[in-house]
Amino acid sequence: MKSEFRGMTRLLLVAVGLGLGLSTNNAFSQDQGNSSAGSKDLFNSRCAMCHGADGHGSEMGKSLKVKDLTSKEVQSQSDDQLIHVITDGQNNMPPFKSSLKKEEISGLVRYLRTLK
């Protein structure tokens, strides 16, 4: 039963992630991806569902064993490594390469650096 629940939860996460990606209509412009406030808004709309607004992980994210974005493990990764994870996905995290612009992903990495 637990295994079935985990599978359903993972499927839901991927479906939500893909749904968010497919439903974008350029609500976040290139300027927003480059601005601190725009990157925070983007994080809150796309990432906080699993990673939590503070980066420590939401309840759903913790059940999926998402990384704590404030941890030394994550913060010690290079910008290129973080860009790769956001772009191509990793473990339970879906890829965002088709739904976010490169500038938006770079803005998210800059914003992740502010999480403590």
C-alpha positions as CSV (number, residue, x, y, z in Angstrom):
1,M,0.0,0.0,0.0
2,K,2.8,2.4,0.9
3,S,4.6,1.6,-2.3
4,E,1.5,2.2,-4.3
5,F,1.0,5.6,-2.5
6,R,4.5,6.7,-3.2
7,G,4.1,5.8,-6.8
8,M,0.9,7.8,-7.1
9,T,2.6,10.7,-5.3
10,R,5.5,10.7,-7.7
11,L,3.2,10.5,-10.6
12,L,1.2,13.4,-9.3
13,L,4.3,15.5,-8.8
14,V,5.5,14.8,-12.3
15,A,2.1,15.6,-13.7
16,V,1.8,18.8,-11.8
17,G,5.3,19.8,-12.9
18,L,4.6,19.1,-16.5
19,G,1.2,20.8,-16.2
20,L,2.8,23.9,-14.9
21,G,5.3,23.8,-17.7
22,L,2.6,23.3,-20.4
23,S,0.3,26.0,-19.0
24,T,2.8,28.8,-19.0
25,N,1.9,31.7,-21.2
26,N,5.0,33.8,-20.8
27,A,3.7,35.2,-17.5
28,F,7.3,35.6,-16.5
29,S,9.2,37.8,-18.9
30,Q,12.9,37.6,-19.5
31,D,13.3,40.7,-17.2
32,Q,11.6,38.9,-14.4
33,G,13.9,35.9,-14.8
34,N,16.8,38.3,-14.3
35,S,15.4,40.3,-11.4
36,S,15.7,39.3,-7.8
37,A,11.9,39.9,-7.2
38,G,11.0,38.1,-10.4
39,S,13.2,35.1,-9.5
40,K,11.6,34.9,-6.1
41,D,8.1,35.0,-7.7
42,L,9.1,32.3,-10.2
43,F,10.5,30.2,-7.3
44,N,7.3,30.6,-5.4
45,S,5.1,29.6,-8.3
46,R,7.2,26.8,-9.7
47,C,9.4,25.4,-6.9
48,A,7.9,26.1,-3.5
49,M,5.2,23.4,-3.9
50,C,7.9,20.8,-3.3
51,H,10.9,22.8,-1.9
52,G,8.9,25.1,0.4
53,A,9.0,28.9,0.3
54,D,12.1,28.8,2.6
55,G,13.9,26.1,0.6
56,H,13.7,23.5,3.4
57,G,11.1,21.4,1.7
58,S,7.3,21.4,1.9
59,E,5.5,18.4,3.5
60,M,4.9,16.9,0.0
61,G,8.5,17.6,-0.9
62,K,9.8,16.0,2.2
63,S,7.7,12.9,1.5
64,L,9.5,12.8,-1.9
65,K,12.8,13.3,-0.2
66,V,13.6,16.6,-2.1
67,K,16.9,18.2,-1.2
68,D,17.0,21.0,1.3
69,L,18.1,23.9,-0.9
70,T,19.7,25.6,2.1
71,S,21.9,22.6,2.8
72,K,25.7,22.6,2.3
73,E,25.2,19.8,-0.1
74,V,23.1,21.9,-2.4
75,Q,24.7,25.3,-1.8
76,S,28.2,23.8,-2.5
77,Q,27.2,22.8,-6.0
78,S,28.4,25.1,-8.8
79,D,25.9,27.3,-10.7
80,D,26.3,25.0,-13.7
81,Q,25.4,21.9,-11.7
82,L,22.3,23.6,-10.3
83,I,21.3,24.8,-13.8
84,H,21.7,21.2,-15.1
85,V,19.4,19.8,-12.3
86,I,16.7,22.5,-13.0
87,T,17.0,22.1,-16.7
88,D,17.1,18.3,-17.0
89,G,15.5,17.2,-13.7
90,Q,16.9,14.7,-11.3
91,N,15.3,11.9,-9.2
92,N,11.7,13.0,-8.6
93,M,12.2,16.5,-9.9
94,P,10.9,17.0,-13.4
95,P,12.9,18.9,-16.1
96,F,12.0,22.5,-16.7
97,K,14.0,23.0,-20.0
98,S,10.8,23.2,-22.1
99,S,8.9,25.5,-19.7
100,L,11.5,28.0,-18.5
101,K,13.9,30.2,-20.4
102,K,17.6,29.9,-19.8
103,E,17.5,33.4,-18.2
104,E,14.8,32.3,-15.8
105,I,16.7,29.2,-14.8
106,S,19.8,31.3,-14.1
107,G,17.7,33.7,-12.1
108,L,16.4,30.8,-10.0
109,V,20.0,29.7,-9.3
110,R,20.9,33.2,-8.2
111,Y,17.8,33.2,-5.9
112,L,18.7,29.8,-4.5
113,R,22.0,31.3,-3.4
114,T,20.1,33.7,-1.1
115,L,18.3,30.9,0.8
116,K,19.9,30.3,4.2
